[in-house]
Amino acid sequence: MYVSFEISKNGDATHISVAKSSNSPTLDSSCLRAVQKTANYGTLPSGYEKNTLSVSYYCEMPAP
């Protein structure tokens, strides 16, 4: 499954959403919570000219 979100200049995550579902509501919710629970992703580099950084995060359940 893929989670998409943006990181603002100050490192906060915004616009967090499921970009592609795993078809497992439990896995989808867990991956969304992982992104949401990260307090801050760190400020973007001073040379980065845009206001946000778009991120696509791949999340999967480990094999047994």
N, C-alpha and C positions, 0 to 999 in steps of 0.2 A: 504494500500500500504506500501511497505517497501523501505526505502532508506538505502543503505550501504555506508560506508565511513571509512576512517582510521584517527586516531588522532596521529599526530607525537609527539615526546617527548616534543616539545615546545608548543603543544596545537593546532597547525593548523590542519584543516580538509583537507584531500586530497582524491583523487579517489572517489569522490561523484557520485553516480549513483542510478538509480531506480533498485532495486533488484526484486521487484514484483509490477507490475502496478495495479492501482485501476481501470483501464479502463476509467478513467476520466482525460484527459490531463490537465485540470485546477487544479485538486487536486494534480496530480503528480508534476506539475510545482511549485505549492505553497509549497509543502513539500520540494522539492529540494532547493527552494529559502530560506526556513527557515534554513536549514542546512548551506547553503552558506553564509548567512548574519550574522551568529554568528561569531563575530570577532575572538574569541579564546575560546577554550574549557578548558583552563588551562593546565599547564604543567603536564605531567604524574609523578606519585610518583617516587622519587629517587630510590626506591627499585625495580621498575618495570624494568626488564631486557631486554625486547624487544624494538625495535626502534619505533614501532607503536602499536596502539590498534585498532582492528577491531570492528566496531560498526554496528549493524543492528537496525534501528529506525522504529517503526511502527507508521504510520500516518493515521488518519481517520477523516472524516468530522463529527462533533458532530450532534447528533440527534436533530431535531427541537423541 
